[in-house]
Amino acid sequence: MKRTPDKPLIPAKTGLMEHRDWLTVTAMTFVYLLICLYNLGTTIVPKTGIITDRYDETFTVNFGRQVQLSTIYLYWGVSKGDAKVSFYYPAGKGDFKKIDQMEIKAPSICRWDAVSAHKKLSRLKVNIHLPGAAVNEIVFFDFGTKKPIRDFYIEDKTATLEKSGPLKNLFDEEYALYKNYPFFQSGTIFDEVYYPRTAYEYLRKKEPTNWMHPPLGKLLIAPGIIVFGMTPFGWRIMGVLFGVSIILLMYVFAKRIFANTFYAFSAAYLMMFDFMNFTHSRTGLLDVYLVFFLVLMSYLLYLYFEGDFSYAGRAKNPWLLFCAAFFFGCAVSIKWSAVLTAAGFAAVILVKDISGYIEHVGKLDPADEKQKKTAGTLLLRRAAFLISSFTLIPAAVYLLAYAPYIAMPDAGHTIMNVVKSQWNILKYHANLSVFHGYCSTWWQWPLMTKPLLLYRSAQDYLHPGRQSVIFIMGNPAVWWVSIAAVPLAVYLAFKRREEKIAALLTVLGFTYIPWIFAHNRPAFIYYFYPAIPFCIFAIVYVMKWFSETYPRFRNLSIFYLGIVEFLFIVFYPVISGMLVRTFYIEQFKWLKSWYF
């Protein structure tokens, strides 16, 4: 196998975006936008209903005839706490026996539930057990039909029930179920019960349910709810826009690193078809916003790192640092884990600055104490400027993120309440010790031995033999390849003394390695998400090395990208919630621990 002589893989000349680059990345983001929007969620959900004030509010549904009741569907609104509804059928002599019950635990909201009745009856008693229960719609299905039962009337209701809202509100929007069956498209899944709910509460100026993370992520979900209502599409659309923007950032970032359109395309392409970014872009979770701001911050700090660190050169551009600090403030106002990536960049910048100082002092006359003192003072000023920028500006952004919390009317929140809440957040995460089947450890993440089940549809009475699932995992052609690519990239970067890629690999280490020491608390595979952009840069770096070292095999890079896209297409049903036959889903048990 013939090799070409070694030459720098990271060119000294930085890569600027050209006209064809903008055309390419615009096409990529548009295609990705369409892929993410497909079956994202509905805007048609029951909006009217009742919220009970007392315990055990009851009413009876009289169908006026014998019906073979097969299934009862109920749509929960935004309840104030736990909620429970029971259904009873007549057992003679005025008695009723329970058919089944539906129960939802706080803070769960906005989703369809179903119970199988399989009873022949003419009357049905409904008991809403707990105060503060929000029920937006109840739909009945007769056996052997897919159309709701509509002809019935209400009787024997408790005297106080109408104070909860007109009962007709419970039976006026059955079309929402008929058009959108109870899948992920029509309700909350996984931690969407926390974050969209909290966004909704901020809009209503109510106490936030989720205080365990800073508020900015929830506030970024809120614009979608303002425009499209408290609907799945409403609380997911902002994630799509941020996820699509990550593809743009990856392209621009990689073009700057590699100064080559193909490798910029490759980096954006790998992120585009990585399962983790795709799934998070389509859910009302926080991590896509976190990763967006981390990539944007990293790009600006990379530009700053490229600058002149010599002590005879021109002053560095402070605005790059200011803007990066602002976006770091945004990231840490979503999740505290943003500190890891920022600390990595701060470390490599300080090391480069100290190296420049040592090199400068080494060239000075040993007797020239004045020049040494001047250089030392400049080093301290630069370090102080870096540290102060990455403390004061993020602190201001962080406090600003709490402005809606402080501004809540009649809540009495002050800045001191915000300070105390940080101690509560710290105690919560420090004492978090509830492990369950979805947890995984740091070494399992790149191996993907334990994907996380985000959603699995319950037995759907309208689609027997078919199922909808959403798993959080990575693209095997990206994550498994990164296991080999990252160490090889480290070796090549240090062997060739390519400090720019070495800096990015160092940041990757800061982002990932600290989780090794978090073994006493539950962790999940999506904690690896912020490391993925840097893993992708490592993969592209190795691709470039292989293509330039062995030109005859340059087309293997294109073949590799094809494999990445092929796996995305094959796995699409299990990462998107697409309704498919259960048999198809079961084919993805590649590892024993993959519980598809």
N, C-alpha and C positions, 0 to 999 in steps of 0.2 A: 504494500500500500504506500504509494508515493506521497511524501509530505512536502509542503512548501515551507520556506523559512519562517520562523516566528516573526511576527510584527504586531504592533499594538492593536488590541481589539477595541479599545475605547479611544477614539481619535482625539487628538488634542483640540481640534476644531470642533466647537459645539454645533449640534444639529438644529437648524432653524426650520420652522414649518414653512413649506412651500405650497404653491397653489394645488398641486396634485395631492399633497398631504391633507389639505382641508377637504378636498373632494372625497378622498378615501375615507377619512374618519367621519365625515358627514353621512356618507352612505352606510357605514357600519353602525353608527348610532341610530340611524333611522330604522334599519332592519332590526336592530336589537329592541328598539322601542316597540315595534309591531309584535315581536315575539313575546315581550313581557306583557303587553296589553291584552293578548289573546286569553280569554277566559280568566281575566284577572279577578273579577268579582262583579256583582250586580249593583245597580243603583236602585233596584226595585225591592224594597223590604217593607213590611208593615210598619207604618209610622204612628198610627193612632192605637190607643189601647187604654188600659186602666192601671193605676198604681194603688194598691190597697192601703187602707189606713189602720185596719184592725186585724186581729187573728180570726181565722176560720170564716172568711166571707164565702157564702155558698149561693148557688143558683142551679136550676134544673133546666135542661134542654129537652123540650117536648117535640119529637119528630112528627107526631100526629099519625103515625103508622109504624108498623114493624119494619125495622131496617136491620140488615146484617152488617153491623159496624165492624170494619176491618182494622182501620188505623186512625189514630188521632195525632194530629200534628199541632204543635204549639210553638209560637215564636216569642222568646223572651226579649223584653226591652231592657232598659238600663235600671235594674233593680237597685234598691238601696243597700241590700244585704243578701243573705240567703233567701231562696224562694222555693216553694214546694206547692205543687198542684196535684190533687188526687181525683180520680174518676170512679164513679160507682154506678152499678146497674140495679134495677128493682129486683128484690128477692121475695116479694109478697108481703102482705099485711103492713105496708108502709115502710118496710125495712129496705136498706140498700147494702150491697156488698161491693167491696173494692175490686175494680178491674186491675188497676195499676196506678202508679204515680210518676210524676216527673219532678226532678229536683235539680236545682242549680246552686252551686256554692259561690259565694262572693269571692272574687269580683267578676265572675263570668257574666257575660251580657251578650245580647244581640246574636242569637242563633236559634235555629229550629231544633226542636226535640220531637221524638215520635215514640208512641207506645202502640203495641199490637193489642187490639181489643178482642176480635173474634167472638163477638157476642151478638145475639139476636135480641133486640130490645126496641122499645118505643120511647123510653125516657132515659136520660143520662144526668146524673148529679155531678156537679163540679165543685170542689172545695179548694179555695186558695188559702193556704194555711197561715202564712206569715205576713205581717205588715211590711209595707215597702216593696212588695213583689210587683214587678212591672211585667204585665202580660199584654202583648200587642196584637196577637191573633191566635184563634183556635180554628182548626179545619178538620172536618170529619170526612172519612171516605167509606163508601159502601163497598161491600165485598164484590170483587170482579169488575170494578170500574176505576178509571183514573180521574174521574171528575168529582169534585167535592159535593157533599150533600148541602143543599142550600135551603130547602123548605123546612123550617122549624121555627119555634118561638120559645121565649124564655118565661119561666114561671118560678114561683117559690124562692125568690131571691131574698137575701137578708136585707133588712131595712136600711142598713148603712152602706150597702154596696154601691149605690148610685153616686155616693160622694167620691168614690174612687175614679169615676168617669162613666160616660154612657156605655152601657153594655153592648150596644150596637157596634162600638169600636172594635170589639173582639171578633166580629164576623163580617167585616166589610172589605177586607183586602186579601181574600183567599187567592186572588190571581197572582200575588207575590210568590206563593208556593207553587202554583201551577206552572209559572214561567221559570222559576228558579228552585229546583229541588234542593233538599237540605244537604248540600255539599259545602265545601270550603268557599265556593263563590257567594254563598248567601249568609255567612255568619263568621264569627270569630274563631280562630284556631290558636292553639298553643298560648304564647304570652301576649297575643292580641287582646286577651281579656284584661291586661293591665294597661298597655300603652295607648291604644285608641280611646279606651275609657277615660284615662287621665287627660288626654287631649280634649275630649268632649267636656270633661269637668272644668278644665281651664277656660274653655269657651263660655261655659255657664257660670263661671266665677264661683265654683264650688271647691271644697277641699279636695286635693288630689289623692286618688287611691294609691298611686305608685309614687312613693317618695324615696325608694331605695336607689334610684339613679337620679342625677341632676335633671332638670326639666327640659333642656333644649330639644332633645330628641322627640319628646311628646309635643312640644310646641311646633316642630317642623311637620308633624303629622296633621296638625290642626287645619292648615289651609285647604287640604283636600276635603276635610269634613265640612268646612264652611261652604265650599263650592258644590259638593255632591251629596252632602248630608251625612248622617251617621249610618253609612252603608259600607259594605266591604270595599267597593271601588273607591269611596271617599277616603277611607283610612289607609289605602294601599297606594294610591296614585303618586303621592309624593315620593315614596320609596322607589317607584319605577323611574321617576325623573332623576333622582340622585344616583340610582344604579346605572342608568344610561350615561350620566355625566362621568361616572368612574371610567367608562370605556374611553371617552374623550381624553380624560386626564392621563390614562395609561399610554395612549398613543403619543400625546405631546411630550410626556415624560421620557418615554423610550426613544423618541426622535432626538431629544436633547442628549441622551446618553450615548446612543449608537450612531447618530448622524447618518441614518440609513432608513429609507422608507420601508423596506421589506421587514426589517427588524422592529420598527415602530408598529407596523401592521401586526406582526407576530405577537408582540406583547399585548396589544389591545384585543387581538383575536383569542388569545389564551384566556384572558379575563372574561371576554364575551361569552365563551362557551364553558367556563367553569361553573359547576353546579351551584357552588356556595353563593357566588355573586347573583346568579339568576334567581335562586330561591329567596334570598333575602330582599332582592329588589321587588318581589311580588308579595311581600307580607308586611303587616304593620308592626314590624319589630324595629329595634333601634340601631342594629349593627351596620346597616347600609349607610346611614348618615355618619356614623363614626368613621367608617372606612373612607368615605368620600373626603371628609375633612383631613384625615391622616394622610391620604395620598396628595391632596392639595398642599398641605403643610410641608410634606416631604419634598415635593417638587420645588417649592420656594427655597427651602433650606439647601437643596442640592445646588440651586443656582448660586446661593450664597457661598456654599462650599467651593464652587468652581472659581471663585474670585481670587484676587491677589492677596495672599497672606504674608507676603514679604514685608519687611519693615522699612523698605525703601520705596515701596509701591504707593499707588494712590489709595486714598481712603476707600473703604468698602461701602457699598450702597446700604444704608441703614433701613431703607424702606422694605427691602426683601425680608429682613429680620422682623420688622414691625408687622408686616402682613402675615408672615409665617406664625408669629406669636399670636396674632388674632385668630387664625384658623386653628391653632393648637387650643386656644381658649374655647372655641366652638366644639372641638372634639372632646375635651375634658368635661365640657358642660353636658355631654351626652353620656359618656362613661369614663370613669376614672382610669381605666386601663390605657387610655391614650397617653398617659405619662410615660409608659414604657418606650414607645416609639420616639417620643420627643426627647427622652433622656438619651437614647441612642444617638440621635443627631447632635445633641449638645456635646456629647462625649467626643465624637469624631471631629467636630469643629474646634473644640478646645485642644485636642491632640494636634491637629494641623497647625493651630495658632502657636502652640508651644514649640512644635518642630520648626516653624518659621523663625521663632525667636532664637532657638538654639543655633540654627544655621546662620542667622544674622550676627549673633554675638561671636560665633566662631571665626567670622571674617574680620572682626574688629581688631585693632591693635590692643594687645593685652593690657597695656598701660592706660588705655582710653576709658577711664571709669565713667566719665560723663555720658558717653554714647551708650555704655552698658546700662546706666541708670535710666537714660531716656527710653531705651528699648524695653526695659523692665516695666517702667511706668506705663508705656503703651500697651504692653501685654496685659497688665492688670486692668487697664481701662477697657480693653476689648472683652476680657472675661467678665468684668462687672457689667458691661453693656449687654452682653449675651444673657447673663443670668437675670439681670433686672428686666430685660425685655420679656423673658420667658417666665417671669413671675408677676410683674405688675399688669401687663396687658392681659394675659389670660385671667388674672384675678378680677379685673374689671369686666371682662366678657362674662365670666362665670356669675358674678353678682348681677349683671344685667339680665341673665337668663332667668333669674328669680324675680324679676320685676312683676310679672303677672301674679306671682304668689304673694308678693308684698302688697300689691294693689287690690287684692280681694276685699270687697266691701264687708264691713262688720266682722272680719276675721281677726283683726288686731295683730296681723303679722308685721314684724319689724326686722331690721337687719340682724338683730340679735337672735331672732327666731331662725333666720337662715343659718347663722353661725352654729347654733345648737343642732340644727338638723344635719349639719355635716358630721357632727359627732355621732348622731344616731345612724347615719349611713355607714360610718366607719365601724361602729359596733355591730351593725347588721351583717356586714360582709365578713368581719373578723370572726363572728360567732356562727356563721352559716355552716351547718354540719349535717343537713338532711340529704343523704345520698339516696338515689333511686336508680332505676334501670336505665335511664337516659344518660347518666353521668359517664364520663370517660376521662382518661388521664392524658397527660401531655404527649407521651410516646405513641399513644393510639391515634392521635389526630392525623399526622401525615400518612400513617398506614391505613387509615380509615377502617379500622377493625370494628368500630362502633358508630355507625351513622345514627342520627337522631330522628326519630319519628315525629314529624311536625303535625301530621294529620292523617287519620285513617277514617274513612266514612263508616258509620254504623251500618248495620244491615238495612239496605235500602229496599223498601217494599215495592218501589216502582221500577227497580232495575235488578232483579235477581241474577246472581252469577257474575255481577260486575262490581267493581270497587274503585275508589278514588283514594290515593295515598300521596303524601308529600314527605320526602325524606331530606334532611339536611346532610349533605356530604359533598365531597369534591369530585371533580372529574378524574377518574383513575389515571388518564393519560397526562394529567397535570400534576396531581399530588404524588403519585407513585414515582413519576419521573423526577420530581423535585428532590426526592430522597437521595438520588444519585447526583443530580445536577448541582445542588447546593454545595456539598463537599468538594466536588470537582471545580466549581467556580471559585471557591475559597483558595484552593491550591493554585489555580491558574492566576488569580488576581495577585496573590502574594509572590508567586514565582516571577511574574512579569512586572511587579511593582506598579500595578494599575490602581491608583489610590481611589479613584472615583467609584469603581465597582466594589472595591474593598470597603469603602465607607457604607455603601448600601447593604452589603452583607453583614457588616457590623450592626447596623440598625436592625436587620432581620434577627440577629442574635439577641439584641436587647428586647425585641418585641416578643420573642418566643421562649427563650431560655428561662426567664423568671418564673414561668408557669411550672417548671420542674419542682420548685420549692413550695408550690401551693397544693401539696398532696393532702393537706388536712381539711380542705374544703371541696365541695362539689364543683366540678368543671365540666364543660361541654365542648363538643367538636367545633362549634362555631367560634370559640375563643381563638381558633387558628386563623380566622378570616382576615384580621389585620396583617398577618404575615404573608398572605397570598401574593399581593403585588410584588413584594421583594423576592419571593420564590420564583415568580414569573420572570423577573429581570435576570435572575440567576440562570434560569432555563434558556432564555434568549441569548445570554452571554455565552453559554456552552454551545448553543446552536451556531453562533457566529464563529466561535473557535473551530468547531468541527468542519464547518463549510469552508473556512479559509485555510485550514490545515490540510484538508482532504478534498480538494475542489471536485474530484470525480464524483463524490457522494453528496454534492450540494443539494440535489433534488430530494434527499431524504428529509430535509427540513419541511418541504411542502407535503411530503407523505405523512410526516408526523402531525402537521396541522390538520390534515385530512382525518387522521385517527381521532384527534380531539373532537372535531365536529361530528364524526360518525358516532362516537360514544354519547355525545350530547343528544343526538337524535334518538338513539336506542334507549337511553335512560329517561328521555323526556317525560314519559307517562308517570314515572315514580318520583320526579322532582317538581312536577307541575300540577298534580292533582287531577290529571286527565282521567276521565272515566273509561276504564278498559276492563277486559275480562280478567278475573282473578288469576287465571292460569298464566297470563302474560306477566303479571307482577311477580309471581312465584319463580319465574325463570332467572331472577336477579339475585338469587342466593349464592353468589360467587364464593362467599366465605361463610363459615358456620355461624359467625356472629352477626351476619346480615339478616335481620329478621323481616325481610320483605314478605 
